[in-house]
């Protein structure tokens, strides 16, 4: 139980509204902490606190002095180093000596070897460590120096190497949807890998520890601890999770989950362990611990916790809906909108709207108060990035951001976002305050519009279509899109796929469980659902062309500013959704995909083929929920 609500909780709670904000804080303060065999007790005595604070201040001072030597080229009027939000983040501590691991709270994990622990380093300190450790290069991005890393052959998630421990008879045993997505492994395998990770860290002289939060709503916020061997990994989670403003925000911090990332090590015994490769990303829900081996990809850190939120939130009372979506909110009316979609469909790009405030770009929850961000930052694709097409993301790339697997050219290491020789899944992570119009509370009311984004490789889907509530359920469960090159290992060109709830890879429970939660939200709050296709038009992949970002954004703008209400509608005979006759700044022929194909008979055949794929895919959901939504799908 916390003694008083910290500033991080006060800030997030204000978005709920006065009386609800107080109720949220009281609820959180009164709730019992999660017990965990992997969580640690609060950092020690007042003497320890004095020692670590003095060390932290001394280190921070030297870092600021070092950073003043770096030339800056920001176009903004306010130098980023003087940004009050950035400067306000300082919960840094350095622990040294024989008691370092105990003081840092990781000794009860079994990690006792390192004599120096860098915990919750500031952005300046992380930059200094990254450069001194030679962990990458300093890219000369247009808006400022940005640290850049190369994650080797792993430029995307490795979904075949993610495992959940099947603890027989436990809550997770009965609630997890075991199968290809949630592959079971045994407690014995986890214990071996856990011991291997701990033994490895015990050979290190130093390591990095980050304590932060997942979930902006204090009612359901989870406390997460990461143990890393490299500074850039702490930089990544510092960007992506909710940061403590001050050291006092971490008083009494007991992690609800701990991730030990030993990415430089591999599981040589993977065949004996019954795994798929020497890469292992293994979560034990009951022990509230995870270990990572063999993959350097930064996204493994955040997506693992995202999967756990898909387990934790539906178990709340009342149940909450976790969502793979981005979200933004109107500046004047406060109307919020959700953008569902897999990587490459545009949910990051489209939610970063200069006319609206960004809540978040990837992971959110929907509860009784409204919607809230899970994260404290954004993780955007950089392929073909330009200031003209995506100004908010482009301008967010400066100091404190971090580039992953982006081509760098010349002696000055200038980013080339059009060079995809390394991967089409180049990324940038940055704290959310890099977006000028971000929504500081990171929470908003119930959404007015829900947009399902698809990247249609067949060129069949329209750029925009209006759905009935029943059709919305059908398409949420279906989650049609295309895997885009580079987002997963082994994907080199778009492949049509169905991903339940637009995030099957992250669902720990059966998809219909989340669908029922969404159905309840739609009925209660009367949100309008839409399909928006950011994929191909005029033919399939290889023949047609991908929708321009201007076309897609114009469709979204018409939804959010209400101008789409002024048009007339035509019902599609196969899919049953309604197509608008006109939208500002969009060619009317494009709004009817059949008109964009040179041979309309070929379009009819392609539409029928895709409709049959929808029907075939949905067969596995018939009889699984309260309502048979197959009747609201395409007619073949």
N, C-alpha and C positions, 0 to 999 in steps of 0.2 A: 504494500500500500504506500502510495507516495504521500509525502508530508504536505505538499502544496502543489497545485497545478503549475507545471513549468511553462515557459514562454512558448515552446513548440506546441503544447497542447492548447494553450489559450488562443494562439493564432489560428489553428485549424478549427477549433470549436466555434469561433465567431461566425463561420459561414452557415451554421445551422440556425442561428437566430438566438436572441437573448435567453429566453426561458429554456429552449432546447440545448443551448450551449452549456448552461449551468448543469442541466440534467446529464449531458454527455460527460462533463468533467467529474461530476459526483459519481456517476456510474463507473468511470474508469478508476477513480481513486479508491472506490470501495471494492473493486473486483480483486479476487485473490490472484496472486501471480501464478503463472504456469509452472508446475514442477517439471524438472528435467534432469536426467542423469548426465546430460552434457552441459547444462547451464552452470554458471559459476556464481559464487557469492559476491556481494558488493566489494569493491576495492577497499582495502584495509583501513588502517588507522589514520588519525589526523597527521601524524608524523609523515606517513607515506604521502598523504595528500599535499602536505607542504613541499616535500621533496619533488614530487612530480610536477607541481605547478611552477616551481622555480625553474626546473629544467625546461619545461615547456616554454616559458616566457623567454628564457635565454636563447633557446633554439629558434623560436619564432622571430626574435629580433635579428639574429644573424641571417635568417632566410630573407627577411625583408630587405636587408642591406644587400644581399647577393642579387636579389631580383631587380634592384634599382639599376644594375648594370646592363640589364637586357633592354635593347632598343624596342620601342613600341610604335605601331603604325595604325592604331585604332582610328576609325573615322568618327566615332561618337564624340560628343563634346566632353563627356565625363570619362577620364581614364578609368579603365577597368579595375586597376589596383585601388582606386578611390571609391569604388561602388560600395555604398553603405551596406547593401545586402550581402555582398561577397565578403566584405570585411567583418561583418557581424558573426560569420561562422568561425568559431574558434573553440573547439572542445579538445584541443590537442594536448597530448601528454607523452612523455618519454620515460620509460622505466628502465633502469640499468642496475646491474649487480646481481648477486645470487638470488634475490627475491623478486626479480623482474617479472617472471611469469606469474607468480602469486599475486603481485601487486596489480598486474594487468588483467587478472581474472581468468587466466587460461591454465593454471596449474592443475585444476581438477579435471581438465580434459586429458591429463597425462603429459602435457607439454611442459617440461621443466628445464630443457636444455638451453634455449636462447638466453643470453645475458643482457640483451638490449631489445626492448619492445617499443615500436613506434605505433602509437594508438591514436586514431582519429586525427591524423595530421591535417593541417590547414592546406588549402590549395597551393600556397607559396611553398610550403615545406615539401609537399608531394612533388612539385615540379623540380625542386632542388634535388631530391632523392633520385628521381627518374633520370635526370641528366648525369649526376655523379655515378649512378649505377650503370650507366650506358645501356639503359633498357629500351632505347629507341632513338628517335631523332626529333629535333625541334623543327617543325614545318613552318614555312613562312606563308601562312594563310593571309588573305588580304586584310582581314580585320585584326590580326595579331598573331604572335607566335603560339603555336599549338603543338602539344606533344603528340607524337605519332608512334604507333607500335605495329609490328608485324606478328601475327599469331601463327605463323607457319602454315602447315597444310590444313589446319582447322580454321576455315574462314566462315563457318556456320555451325549451327548446332549439330550434334551427333546423336539423333534421336534413338538409334538402335543401341546406344550404350547407356541409356538412362534406366535405372532400376529402382524399384521400391521394395523394401524389406517386408515380406509376408510374415507378420507376427501372428501365428495361429491363435484364434480366439479373441483377438483385440478388436477395438472399434474400427481400425483401418481395414482389418481383414474382412469385416462384413460390409463396409461402405465403399471401398475402392472397387472400381470397375477393372478387374484384372484382365490382362490380355496384351496385345501388341504395344499399346501406348504405355500401360502400367505393367511393365514386365516384373514378375516376382523373382526375388532372390531370397536366400535364407538368412536368418540372423547370424549363422556361423560365418557365412561369407562376409557379411558386413563387419563382424568383429575382427576378422583377419585384416580386412582393408583398413579399418579404423586404426588398428594397431600399427599397420605399416605406415599410415600417414603420420601418426604421432611419433613413431620412431624416426621418421625422416626429419620432422621439425626439430626433434631433439638433437640432431646433428648440426643444426644451424646456429650461428652466433647471434643472428637477429631475425626478427620477423615483423610483420605488419598486422595490426588488429583494428578492425572497424566495428563499432557499435552504432547501430542506426535503427530505423523504423520502417515498416512496410504498412501502408494504409494511413491516409490523412485523417480519417475519422477516429477520434480517441476511443470510441466505444469498442472498436474491433481492431485497433492497431496492434501489430505484432512487433516485438523487439528481436532484432536479428544481429547475430555476431558473425563476422568473417575473420578467418585466420589465413593470411596470404604470405607468400615468400617474396613477392616483388611489389615495389611501390606502385607501379602502374595498375596493378589489380586493385589495390586500395583506392587509387584514383577512380577507377571505373565504378566501384560500388559507392564511393563518395558522391559521384555524379548521379547515380541511378536511384539510390535509396534516400529516404528522408533523413536529413542531417540534424544533429543536435546543434543548437545555436551556441551553447556554452557548456562547459564541463558540468555545471550544476544540473543540466538537463539529464545527465546520465547518472546522477546519484541513485544508488540502489538498483542499478541496471541489472536485471536478471534476464538473460536471453531466453526467448521462447523457442528459438532454433539457432543452431550453430553450424556453419559450413567451414570445413577444413579443406582448403584448396591446395593440393600437392600436385599441381598440373605438370611439373617437370618430371614426375615419376610415372611409371606405368605398372600395370598389373601383369607381371610375367606369368602368373599362374591362372590366367583368365580361362583357359580351357578346363582346368581342374575345377574352377569356380562355376563353370557352366555359363560364362558370359560370352559375348559376341566378339570381343577384341580386347586388346590390352588397355583400351580406354574404358574407364568406369566412372559413372556419375551415379552415386548410390545414396538414397534417402531412407532414413529410418524414422518414421513418423512418431512411433512411441518413444524412442530414445531422443527424439528431437535433435538429430545430428545428420549431417551429410558429409561425404568425402568425394573429392574430385581428383581423378588421375588421368594423365595423358593428353588432355586437351587444353590449349591455351586460350581458346575463344572466350572473350569476355562475357558474351551473352549467356553462357552456361550458368554464371553466377545469379543473374536476375531471373531467368526463366525457370530455374528450379524452385525458387521461392514463389513465383507466380503459380506454379502447379500446386504448391502447398496451400496457397490462398484459395484455390479451387476446392480444396478439402475442408479447410477451416471454416470458411464463411457459410456454406450451406448447413453446417452443424450448429450455427448460432441460433439463439432463440430471441426473436423470430429469425428464420433463415434469411441470409443475404445472398445476393446474386453477384458472383465474380464474373468479370467480362474481359475478353480480349478485344479491346476497342480503345479508340482515342475519344477525347471529349473536349468541347469548348462551350463558351457561354457568351450570350449577347452582352455588350457593355452597358446598354441602357435598359433593355427589357428584362435581362437576367434569364433569357430563354436558353436552356442548355440543350445540347445535341450530342448524340453518340454516333461514332463511326466504327462499325465492326469490320474486320478484315484481317487476312493473313499478311505476312511480310510481302511487300511489293505491290499491294493493292492500292496504296495511297493514304492509309489512315494517318500516318505521321504528317505527310505533306498537306493534306486537306484540313486537318485540325489546326495547323499553324496558319491561321487566317488573320491578316492584318486588321480586319474589321471586327474581330471578336477576340475574347480573352481565352487563352489556352489553359485548360485544366490539366491535361496530360495526353501523351501520344500513344499509349500502348495498353495499360493495365488499370482497370477501375472496378469499383464495387457499387452496387445499388442497394440501398437499405431504406428504412422507413423515413429517413430525413432527406434523401435524394441520392446524388451520385458523388463519388469521391475517388481521388487518385490513389493508387497504391504506391507510386514512386515519387522521387524528388528530382527527376531529370528526364531526358529524352534520349532515344537511341535511334538515330535517323539513318536511312540509307543515303549514300553520297553519289550513287551512279548518276552521271549526267547532271550533276548539281550545278546550278548557276544562280546568280543573284536575280536575274530577270524572272525565272520561273518559280523559284522558291526562296524569296528574299529573307524570310525569318530564319530559316535553317542556315542559309549561307552566312548570314551575319552573326549567327550564334557560334561560329567556328573562330574562336580566339582563345586566349589564355584561359585555362581551367577546363576547356573542352579537351577531348582526346580522340584522335583519329585512329581507326583500325583498318589495316590492309588497304590503304589508299596510296596510289602511285605518287611518288614525290620526284620532282624533276630538278636537275641542275644542282649547283653547289649550295644554293639557298633552300633546297628542298621545298619547292613550290608544289602544292597539291594539284594533281591533274585528275579531276573527277570523271573525265571522259575516257581515261585509260583503264580498261577493265582486264588487263593482262593477268593480274593477280587474281581478281575475283570480281564478279558483278555485285557482290554483297559487301562492298566497302561501307564502313560505318563511321559515325561520329556520335560520341556520347557527350552530353553537356548538362550542367545543372539547369533546372527549368527557368531560373531567373535570367538566363541568357536570352530568353524570348522577351522582348520589351513589353508585350501586352499579356504576359502570363497572369493567371488568376491566382493571386497570392493565397487565399484560403484553401485552394486545392479541393474545394467542395462546392456543390451548387444544388439547386432544387431538382425536382423530377424532370426528365427530359421531355420536350415537346416533339422532337423528331429523332427517329432512329434510322440510320442509314447503313444498309448492308452493302459493303463494297466487294465487288468481284473483279477478277482479272480474267476475262473470258477468252481463252485461247482459240475457241471455235469461231469467234466473230458473230455469234448469234444474239447475245443479250443486247438490249437497247442501252443507250447511255444513261437512261433514267426510266424508272417505272414505279407507279404507286401500288401499294399492296393493301389488301384488306387485313384486319387483325388475324384472321385464320391463315391467310397466305403468309403473313409474317412469321407465324409459328413454323410453317412448313419450310420456309427458306432459312430460318435460323437453325433448325435441326439439320437441314441439308448442308448448308455452308459451302456452296459451290464456289470455286475459284480455280486458279492454276498456281502450282508451285513455280516460283520465279527463280531463274538461274542464280545459283550461289547462296540461296537462303538455307539450304541444307547440303551436306556433303553428298556428292554424286549427282546432283541436279545441274545439268549444263544447258538445258533449254526448258521453256515452259511445258509443264505437264498438267493436263486437266485432272482435277481431283475434287473430292468432296470431303470437307473437314467440318465435322459437327460443331455447331455453335461458333463457327469461324475460328476455332482454336482447339481442334481435337487433340493435338499433341500435348495440351496442357490440362486436359480434363482428367481429374482423378476419380470422378464418379461417372455414372452412366449419363449420356447426353440428355436423356429425357428428364433427368432431375433438374438440370439447369433450365430446360425448356419450360417446365412447369412453373419455375420461379419467374421466368420472363413473362409467361402468360398472365400470372397474377399481377405483375407490374403494369402490363399493357392495359389490362381491364380496369385497374384501379385509377390509372393516371391518364388514360386516353391518348397515348402517344401515337403519332402517325409513323408508319414504317415505309421505307423506300428501298428499291434496288438501284444502285449506281454502278455502272460497268466502267472500269478504268482500263479494260483490256482492248481487244482488237475490233476493228470496224472495216467493212468492205470486203471481208473474207477472213479465213482462219489465219493463224500464225504462219508466217512465211509467204502469205499472199496479200492479206490486207495490211492495214497500218494500225498501230496502237493509238488509242484516243489521245489527243493532245491534253496536256494538263490544263490548258485554258478552257477547253470544252468541258472537261470534268468539273472544274471549279465553277464554271457558269451554271451547270446543273445544280451543284450544291448551293450556290448563292441563291438560286431561284427558290429552293426549298426553305432556306433559312430566313430570307427577307420577305417571304410570302408572295412574291410575284407569280409563283407557279399556280396560285389559286385563280389567276385571271385567264387561264387557258381552257381549251376544251380537251376531251379525252377520248381515246379509242381503245377498245378492249382487244387484246391479243387473243386470237382464237385457240391457240395451243396452250400458252402459259396462263392465260386468264387475267394477267395484270393489266393495268391501264397505262397507255402511252400518251404523253402530252403532245398536242398539235404544234405548240410553239414554246420557246424559251428564249429570253433575251440573250443575244450574242451567240446563239447556236443555230447552225444551218438546220432548217426544218427537215430536210431529207435525212440527216444523220439521226434524228430522233426515231425514225423507223428503220431499223437495221436492214430490213429486206430491200429497201430502196438503195442501199449503199453497195449491194452486190452486183457485179456486172451480169451475172446469170441468176435470176431470182428463183429458178427451179433448183439450182444448187443450194441456195439459201434454205428453201423449204425442206430439202433433204437433210441439211445440216441441223435445222431446228428440230426436226423429228428425231434425229439421232441423239441430240442432246437431251430432248424431253424423255426419251427412253432411258437414258443414263440416270436422269433424276429419279424416274419411277423405280428402276432397278435398285438404285442406292437406298431408297426409302423403305424398301421391303423389310429391312431388318429392324425398323422402328415401329412397324405395325403391331399393335397389341401391347406395346411397352408402356404407354402412358394412359392418362385418363380419357384422352380424345384421340380418335384416329384421324390425324391430319393429312393422311395420304389423299383424301378426297379433295384437298385444296391445292394439289400440285398440278402439273401439266397433264393435258388429256391426249392420249395417244391411241 
